[in-house]
Amino acid sequence: MKHEFEFDFKRIRLKPLEKEDIELLRLLRNQEKEYFATHQEIKKEDQDIWFESYLKKENDIMFKIVKKDKPKEFIGAIALYDIDWENKISEFGRVVVDKEKAPEKGIGTEATKAVCLFGFEVLKLNKIKGEILKSNGRIIKVDQRVGFSIVGEQDDMFNIEITRNSLCLD
Ligand SMILES: CC(C)(COP(=O)(O)OP(=O)(O)OC[C@H]1O[C@@H](n2cnc3c(N)ncnc32)[C@H](O)[C@@H]1OP(=O)(O)O)[C@@H](O)C(=O)NCCC(=O)NCCS
């Protein structure tokens, strides 16, 4: 959806994903496609269509990740989506960090903590859920460090969940 949320946490800032970011996001996402449930290459025209439909969804908040000390540079993205406003439950995902632009350790962890804290404090969510590939050791490590628990599995995916009380902000 079109939004104006911004959220700072430690070294990073979450900002609205804008049209000017989507080509960088597409290239990064294609580079890292093996780590996502849908492995296919995203074409430029598909990305444009996706962004237009994203803007119309009232339950989808997509952020770009920037560093506070370099706020104009896109270094990745993260999202809360399929937000159930009535029950205050959201999916989280589409996490990707460009390790060439952000080689520092802990950026993905900070972005994940930031989006969860935003979800609990600003949107007043009760629960945040996700699905991750069992083969993706990095995101399993990041999400467990943030406080997510594995609550189920299907085929090659784990189901994960977090509530405010389990969120680790250290
Ligand atoms: C997953 C991702 C967002 C994490 O970002 P990041 O900035 O590298 O994250 P962090 O530095 O906070 O933490 C990564 C941790 O995973 C560890 N790690 C790296 N490769 C690993 C592997 N194969 N198995 C287990 N842990 C691994 C790192 O050592 C680090 O832990 P440490 O701090 O104890 O050393 C980023 O790597 C990425 O964009 N990956 C591709 C896209 C992706 O997988 N998205 C998730 C789809 S559900």
The ligand as an ORCA input file, in Angstrom:
! r2SCAN-3c Opt
* xyz 0 1
  C      19.045    -13.431      5.150
  C      19.631    -12.031      5.105
  C      18.507    -11.001      5.052
  C      20.434    -11.820      6.392
  O      21.069    -10.568      6.342
  P      22.509    -10.382      7.013
  O      22.802     -8.922      7.029
  O      23.472    -11.294      6.363
  O      22.201    -10.911      8.478
  P      23.048    -10.865      9.808
  O      24.443    -10.375      9.552
  O      22.227    -10.126     10.794
  O      23.074    -12.395     10.266
  C      23.410    -13.449      9.417
  C      23.924    -14.592     10.275
  O      23.842    -15.818      9.533
  C      25.111    -16.456      9.585
  N      25.218    -17.281      8.391
  C      25.716    -16.960      7.181
  N      25.598    -18.020      6.355
  C      25.012    -19.008      7.065
  C      24.617    -20.342      6.785
  N      24.790    -20.877      5.577
  N      24.016    -21.081      7.766
  C      23.815    -20.550      8.986
  N      24.168    -19.285      9.317
  C      24.758    -18.531      8.364
  C      26.093    -15.330      9.658
  O      27.347    -15.775     10.112
  C      25.378    -14.427     10.658
  O      25.481    -14.895     11.962
  P      26.640    -14.312     12.969
  O      26.313    -12.866     13.176
  O      26.467    -15.124     14.219
  O      27.942    -14.519     12.284
  C      20.570    -11.828      3.887
  O      21.641    -12.704      3.979
  C      19.872    -12.043      2.562
  O      19.405    -11.106      1.946
  N      19.829    -13.311      2.094
  C      19.193    -13.635      0.817
  C      17.708    -13.479      0.843
  C      17.027    -14.347      1.901
  O      17.489    -15.409      2.260
  N      15.876    -13.858      2.384
  C      15.028    -14.568      3.269
  C      13.947    -15.235      2.481
  S      12.732    -15.962      3.560
*
